[in-house]
């Protein structure tokens, strides 16, 4: 995984990576970012391309029809080796793909995030993660992928108000 970062750490509240858990996800810009990080081939192999979106009312009246491949192919940032990077992928396939791309010691299981705070001093901007076990860790960048009840999202929304 080519991120340019000195260190990557992934924390998961679960005590084990859980195959066959969760449903599917749609990756649009995220698939393109993964491709830029060296995982484009893996995303293409594990996912299914989104070709179109069609939305209808309960009576069958068409509300929306989008040719996703056409739209995405016109946006250079969404292209990888001639393929529009718009895919659906099962959660466990994405988890396995990501876990396989970093050293196993970078994945810390059984560690739940409880609080996020920002520290902006003149020398460094850091994000402090506080975990349910009381430990803390400072990071230059935090990516929240902590689910529907996201602690990271709550913190971001709190600051945007």
C-alpha positions in Angstrom: 0.0 0.0 0.0 1.6 3.2 -1.1 0.3 6.0 1.2 3.5 8.1 1.7 2.9 7.8 5.4 5.7 6.8 7.8 3.3 4.6 9.9 -0.2 3.3 9.4 -2.2 2.0 12.3 -5.7 0.5 12.0 -7.8 0.1 15.1 -10.9 -2.1 15.3 -13.2 -2.6 18.3 -13.6 -6.3 17.3 -11.3 -8.9 18.6 -10.9 -10.4 15.2 -11.4 -9.5 11.6 -14.8 -10.9 10.8 -15.4 -12.5 7.5 -19.0 -12.8 6.3 -20.1 -9.9 8.4 -21.9 -6.9 6.9 -23.3 -6.1 3.6 -22.1 -4.5 0.4 -20.7 -1.0 0.0 -20.5 1.2 -3.1 -17.1 2.7 -3.7 -16.9 5.7 -6.0 -14.1 8.2 -5.2 -12.9 5.7 -2.6 -12.1 3.1 -5.2 -10.1 5.7 -7.2 -8.2 6.6 -4.1 -7.4 3.0 -3.4 -6.2 2.6 -7.0 -3.9 5.6 -6.5 -2.5 3.8 -3.4 -1.7 0.7 -5.4 -4.8 -1.3 -4.9 -6.6 -0.7 -8.2 -6.2 -4.2 -9.5 -7.4 -5.7 -6.2 -10.5 -3.5 -6.1 -11.3 -4.5 -9.7 -11.0 -8.2 -8.9 -12.9 -8.1 -5.6 -15.7 -5.7 -6.6 -18.4 -5.5 -9.2 -18.6 -2.4 -11.5 -21.6 -0.2 -11.0 -23.0 0.3 -14.5 -26.1 2.3 -13.9 -28.5 3.5 -11.2 -32.3 3.4 -11.8 -34.8 4.6 -9.3 -38.5 4.2 -9.6 -41.6 5.0 -7.5 -43.7 2.1 -6.1 -45.9 2.5 -9.1 -43.0 2.1 -11.5 -42.6 5.7 -12.6 -38.9 6.4 -13.3 -37.5 9.0 -11.0 -33.8 8.8 -11.9 -31.7 7.0 -14.4 -27.9 7.4 -14.5 -25.3 5.8 -16.7 -22.6 5.6 -14.1 -19.9 4.2 -16.4 -20.5 7.1 -18.8 -20.4 9.7 -16.1 -17.4 8.3 -14.4 -15.4 7.9 -17.6 -15.6 11.6 -18.2 -14.0 12.3 -14.8 -10.2 11.6 -15.1 -9.8 11.3 -11.3 -12.1 8.3 -11.3 -10.3 6.4 -14.0 -7.7 3.7 -13.5 -6.1 1.8 -16.4 -9.1 2.7 -18.6 -11.6 1.6 -16.0 -14.1 3.9 -14.2 -13.4 3.2 -10.6 -17.0 2.8 -9.4 -17.6 -0.5 -7.7 -19.8 -2.4 -5.2 -17.8 -4.6 -2.9 -18.7 -6.8 0.0 -17.6 -5.4 3.4 -15.5 -8.5 4.3 -13.8 -8.5 0.8 -12.8 -4.8 1.3 -11.6 -5.5 4.8 -9.5 -8.5 3.6 -8.1 -6.5 0.7 -7.1 -3.6 3.0 -5.7 -5.9 5.8 -3.6 -7.8 3.2 -2.1 -4.6 2.0 -0.5 -3.5 5.3 1.8 -5.3 7.8 -0.2 -7.4 10.3 1.4 -5.5 13.2 -0.3 -2.4 11.9 -3.7 -3.8 12.8 -4.7 -3.4 16.4 -7.8 -5.5 17.3 -10.0 -5.1 20.4 -9.4 -1.3 20.6 -12.5 0.9 20.6 -12.3 4.6 20.0 -14.1 6.7 22.5 -13.1 10.3 21.8 -11.2 12.4 19.2 -9.7 15.8 19.9 -7.6 18.2 17.9 -4.5 20.0 19.2 -3.4 22.9 17.1 -0.2 24.4 18.3 2.2 26.5 16.2 4.5 23.6 15.5 2.3 20.6 14.9 -1.4 19.9 14.2 -2.3 16.5 15.8 -5.4 14.5 16.4 -5.5 12.7 19.7 -7.5 9.4 19.8 -8.7 8.3 23.2 -9.7 4.7 23.4 -12.2 2.9 25.8 -9.3 1.4 27.7 -8.0 4.9 28.6 -5.0 4.9 26.3 -4.3 7.7 23.9 -2.4 8.0 20.6 -1.6 11.1 18.6 -1.8 11.1 14.8 -1.1 13.6 12.0 -4.2 12.2 10.1 -7.2 10.3 11.2 -9.5 8.5 8.8 -12.8 7.5 10.3 -14.2 4.2 9.1 -15.8 3.4 12.4 -19.3 2.6 11.3 -22.8 4.0 11.4 -22.4 5.3 15.0 -19.0 6.9 14.1 -17.1 8.6 16.9 -15.0 10.4 14.3 -18.1 11.6 12.4 -19.7 12.9 15.6 -16.5 14.9 16.4 -16.3 16.4 12.9 -20.0 17.4 12.9 -19.6 18.9 16.4 -16.8 21.2 15.0 -18.7 22.1 11.9 -21.6 23.6 13.7 
